[in-house]
């Protein structure tokens, strides 16, 4: 059987439908594997944005 693009899309649909269960299962496995204490969880909510800066022209002329 040849794997086609629509097969991958169907697989992604199944994964998405079971996203919560998959994430909970992976979290539990990692917690047990690494003996994690998860009484406190830190979540990084910072955003990094970059805005273009105007580059001054030579000899101090305006941009």
N, C-alpha and C positions, 0 to 999 in steps of 0.2 A: 504494500500500500504506500502510495506516495503522500508525503506530508505537504499540504497546501496551506496557503495563507488563511483560508476560512477555518481550517482546523485549529490554528493558533488562536484565532479570535474566539472560537467556541470554548477553548480551554481557558482563555482569559475571563470569559463570562462566568464559567463555573468557579474559578478562583475568586472573582469579585463577589459572587453570590454567597460564598463561604468565608469572606474576608475576616469577619469578627471571630469565628471559630478558629481559623488558621492562626490569627495573631495571638489569641488566648493560648492556644496549644503551644506555639513557639515560645511565648513568654514563659509558660510553665516549664517547658523543657530547659530553657536557658537558666531559669531560676534554680531548678534542681541541679543542673549540671555544674553550675558555678557557685552553688550554695549562697545565692544572693539574698541579702536582707532587704526587702523592698518596703520597709515601713515608711521610708521617705523616698520619693522619686522627684528628681529635678528635671524640669522640662525647659529647654531653651526656647524662648519666644522672641529672641532678637531678630531683627531684620537687617540685612545688609543691603544697602542701596548705593549705587554709584551714579553720580550726576556728572555730565560732561562739564569740564571747566574750560573757560575761554583761555586760550594761550595768548599771552601778550606778544605783540609784534616786536621786531627788533628796534632797538633804540627808544623804547618807551612810548612808541606811538600807540594811539588808542586802537582797541580791537574792533 
